Amino acid sequence: MYLTKAELQRMEQMDIRDAVPDTLADISEIEIDMKKSVPARVEDYVQKVGNPFLVKVGGYVVKIGYSDCDETLNDRMKQYIRKIAEIKYP
């Protein structure tokens, strides 16, 4: 599945308030073959979710943003957990 830049921009700009939960893919039910190359896994994911920016996790609608940086999701999650820990347990 090849998406044009315009299609990706349209998907990214969709408003979460306009989302119809029943039409969104539930990413908690999606399985990706980790033996595939990264490009193949990305393509597989996009084919399964349709819109990679607006998905469902269980009963919750989630809008996802991506950035071009060197930090991974794991790095960001560690930062987030540290920050929460600092706030809760000074």
Order of alpha helices (4+ residues) and beta strands (2+ residues): alpha-alpha-beta-beta-alpha
